[in-house]
Amino acid sequence: MKTVAAAILFFNFCICVVIFGIGGWVMNHTIDNGFVIGAGFEVPDYFSPIFFQIGNSATGFFVIFALIAAVAVVASTISGSFYFRFPDSNNLPPAASTAVIACFLTFLAMGFAWKEIALTVTSGHLIALEAFLIILSVTQFVYTAIITWTSTS
């Protein structure tokens, strides 16, 4: 079972690299082309710092939480790889706890992805980011279940 978990862990890391690439591009695009206020003008009442031009009202929350979830999955990958390299009872609690935290953060980001899908998405980049994040949340849940329930030996 540890070989399956290790393969899922590597797969999760590869998906995180893709999420970092797409999410970073979306974040960079928003920062470069975002809301600009000229000298002498005031910020409008409806202004939100989480407004993204290439999506809908859920895009800002989705992209931010997708990047945070990907960072947590990378931390889970690091602690899980230590557990698989050195299978000791001292390495299991950090691996399991970071896996659970990463799993909950991916579920949170997946909830924002579903909300963005419900509000209609206009960008292909966001559709790809949603798809990768949904796949990541499922595989992270499977990895979390494996490491917490079957790694007692």
Summary of the structure (lengths in Angstrom):
residues: 153
radius of gyration: 18.1
end to end distance: 10.8
largest distance: 66.9
contacts: 477
relative contact order: 0.19
helix: 73%
strand: 0%
